[in-house]
């Protein structure tokens, strides 16, 4: 499997949709909620940065979580990602998420070279450990769910709607 595979292309597509939905909002926009939900664009960014690092840095490659996650107790990390996002500027959150995505891309590439889609995760809570293919599919599911959340929130912020980032005129 190479970088042009349909599976990785779909993961990149949902990452791009998420990036578009979370980009270009101000501090107030990053904290908007919809209805009874407490989800915010900022919280989604920080949560998905953690999920990227959890899946591909820690579980797939067996490496320690990088900052800021490594400064917390394991049982605090997930809740902290949601709660603490209100203290961060939107650009900081985008940078945190984009950096985690970059680490994930490098880890996936390394794993593909080592064993392809059948490469097993180093740290997985069940036997047999998940394959890289399963982990990519799980990540696509995670993004698909949260792109829907981000779509609703972004519409409430400034009316931006749609499935794909607008193309620039050529």
HUGITA-V209458 format. One record per backbone hydrogen bond with DSSP energy under -1.0 kcal/mol. CO is the residue of the C=O (numbers start at 1). NH is the residue of the N-H. Records with the same first field share a line. If there is no record, write none. Layout:
BEGIN
CO=NH / NH
END
This chain:
BEGIN
2=5
5=9
6=10
7=11
8=12
9=13
10=14
11=15
12=16
13=17
14=18
15=19
16=20
17=21
18=22
19=23
26=30
28=31
30=42
34=37
40=44
41=45
42=46
43=47
44=48
45=49
46=50
47=51
48=52
49=53
50=54
51=55
52=56
53=58
54=59
55=60
57=63
58=62
59=122 / 123
66=70
68=71
69=72
73=76 / 77
76=80
77=81
78=82
79=83
80=84
84=87
85=88
89=93
90=94
91=95
92=96
93=97
94=98
95=99
96=100
97=101
98=102
99=103
100=104
101=105
102=106
103=107
104=108
105=109
106=110
107=111
108=112
109=113
110=114
111=115
112=116
116=119
117=133
119=132
130=121
131=135
132=136
133=137
134=138
135=139
136=140
137=141
138=142
139=143
140=144
141=145
142=146
143=147
144=148
145=149
146=150
147=151
148=152
149=153
150=154
151=155
152=156
153=157
154=158
155=159
END
